Every structure is written in C-alpha cells, then in structure tokens.
Amino acid sequence: MKNIKVLWTIIVILLILSGFLINKFVSGKVAKSDDGRISVLLSKDERNLVLAEMRAFVVSLQGVSQAITARDMEKVADLAEKAGMAAEANTPGSLLQKIPLGMKQLGFDTRKKFDEIAETARHSKEPVKARKQLDALMKNCIACHMTYRLPEIIE
C-alpha cells in the first residue's frame, strides 16, 4: 500500500512538471509591448541570431523573386531550399523554449513554404505557381512582424 502512495506521488509530480514544461514551450518568454505586439524576450546573442535569420529570409525572398522573374527555376530551387527546413537544424533548443508557439509555427511554416517552392521549381518548373507560393510565404513574414517584436534587452 505504501508503494502505491509513493508511485502516485511520483506520477503527480511528473504530471505537474510536464505541465510546467509544456506551458513554457507554448508561452515562451514574452511580455506585453506598448505598441500592441508581443515582445519576445531573448538574450543579446539569441536576438542577434533571430535577426540574422530574418535577414537571411529577406535575402532569400529577394533572390527567389528575381530568379522567378528570370524564369531560372534551378536557381529558385537552390535558393529556396537553403532557407527551408534544413536550415532549422542550426537553431538552438534553448532559443526555441523562449519563442512563443505562434511565432514558432510561423517560422516552421515559412521554412516549409520555402521547401514547397523548391519542390515546385525542381519538378513542375512553373514560375507562376512558384510566385503564388512566394506570395503566400511573405504573408507569414508580415504576420510575424505585425504580431511580435524583439526588444533589445540590456543585460
């Protein structure tokens, strides 16, 4: 009987701990912002990493757009693929804990959309379809920038 009580105590503690970790994963490290957006609170290095990733997205967007206009679908595929899910392997897990779920979903979906553009460029080679996919991808960028901000935190 005593073993069952100990077992149930361990189960309850593990459930509480799991709930805390899930909540932390979903909510991230955030604060309200005076401009109505959600401030994602990151260290200086983490903030710089996210901003560098966003700049890389913009460079990829411009390159893919230019390659679509030039109807160079091989270049479209190469550029889009570099910004796809394969690039996510470089993101530290500690950073993902601080980013709220909605921002993570937009980021992952953006990378997947880059992969879809690469797939279209390699197989169907349809510039109009790739352009429409690029337009949809850019809506993720707009949504993220309208919803979240990365304030500089003095450490």
C-alpha positions in Angstrom: 0.0 0.0 0.0 2.8 2.4 0.8 4.5 1.7 -2.6 1.3 2.7 -4.3 1.2 6.0 -2.5 4.8 6.7 -3.4 4.1 5.7 -7.0 1.1 8.1 -7.2 3.1 10.9 -5.7 5.8 10.4 -8.3 3.2 10.4 -11.1 1.6 13.6 -9.8 5.0 15.3 -9.5 5.8 14.2 -13.1 2.5 15.5 -14.4 2.9 18.9 -12.7 6.5 19.1 -14.1 5.3 18.1 -17.6 2.5 20.7 -17.4 5.0 23.4 -16.5 7.4 22.4 -19.3 4.5 22.3 -21.9 3.3 25.7 -20.7 6.8 27.1 -21.0 7.2 25.6 -24.6 3.8 27.1 -25.6 4.0 30.5 -24.0 7.7 31.2 -24.4 9.4 34.1 -22.6 7.3 37.1 -23.5 5.9 40.4 -22.3 3.3 42.9 -23.4 4.6 45.7 -25.6 3.5 49.3 -25.7 2.8 49.1 -29.4 0.3 46.2 -29.1 2.7 43.5 -30.2 4.1 40.7 -28.1 7.7 41.3 -27.0 9.8 38.1 -27.2 12.5 38.4 -24.5 15.8 37.0 -25.7 19.4 37.4 -24.7 21.5 39.6 -26.9 23.1 36.6 -28.7 19.7 34.9 -29.2 18.2 38.2 -30.5 21.1 38.6 -32.9 20.6 35.0 -34.1 16.9 35.5 -34.8 17.5 38.9 -36.6 20.2 37.3 -38.7 17.8 34.5 -39.6 15.2 37.1 -40.6 17.7 39.0 -42.8 18.6 35.7 -44.4 14.9 35.2 -45.1 14.7 38.6 -46.8 17.8 37.9 -48.9 16.3 34.5 -49.9 12.9 36.1 -50.7 14.6 38.7 -53.0 16.8 36.1 -54.7 13.9 33.7 -55.3 11.7 36.5 -56.6 14.4 37.6 -59.0 15.1 34.1 -60.2 11.3 33.5 -60.8 11.2 36.7 -62.9 14.2 35.4 -64.8 12.5 32.0 -65.1 15.6 30.4 -63.7 13.8 27.6 -61.9 17.0 25.8 -60.9 18.2 28.9 -59.1 14.8 29.3 -57.5 15.1 25.7 -56.2 18.6 26.2 -54.9 17.8 29.5 -53.1 14.5 28.3 -51.6 16.0 25.0 -50.4 18.7 26.8 -48.5 16.1 28.7 -46.5 13.9 25.6 -45.9 13.7 23.2 -43.0 17.3 22.0 -43.4 18.4 25.4 -42.1 16.4 24.9 -38.9 19.0 22.4 -37.7 21.2 25.3 -36.6 18.6 26.7 -34.2 19.5 26.0 -30.5 16.9 24.3 -28.4 17.3 26.9 -25.7 16.1 29.6 -28.1 13.0 27.5 -29.1 12.0 27.4 -25.4 11.8 31.2 -25.3 9.9 31.8 -28.5 6.1 31.5 -28.2 4.2 28.8 -30.0 2.6 31.1 -32.6 6.0 32.5 -33.6 7.5 29.0 -33.8 4.5 27.9 -36.0 5.1 30.9 -38.4 8.8 30.2 -38.5 8.4 26.5 -39.2 5.6 27.1 -41.8 7.8 29.7 -43.5 10.7 27.2 -43.8 8.2 24.6 -45.1 6.9 27.0 -47.7 10.5 27.6 -48.9 10.8 23.8 -49.3 7.5 23.8 -51.3 8.8 26.5 -53.6 12.0 24.4 -54.1 9.9 21.4 -54.9 7.7 23.3 -57.4 10.8 24.7 -59.1 12.5 21.4 -59.4 9.5 19.3 -60.6 6.8 21.4 -62.1 9.0 24.3 -63.2 6.0 26.6 -63.2 7.1 30.2 -62.4 3.5 31.4 -61.8 2.9 28.7 -59.3 6.2 29.4 -57.5 5.3 33.2 -57.5 2.0 32.4 -55.8 3.8 30.2 -53.2 6.2 33.1 -52.6 3.3 35.5 -52.1 1.8 33.1 -49.5 5.2 32.8 -47.8 5.5 36.5 -47.5 2.2 36.7 -45.6 3.9 34.7 -42.8 6.7 37.4 -42.7 4.1 40.1 -42.4 2.1 38.3 -39.8 5.1 37.6 -37.6 6.3 41.2 -37.8 2.9 42.6 -37.0 2.5 40.2 -34.0 5.9 40.0 -32.4 8.9 42.3 -31.6 12.4 41.6 -30.3 13.3 44.3 -27.9 16.9 44.9 -27.1 17.4 43.9 -23.5 20.3 45.4 -21.5 22.0 42.6 -19.7 
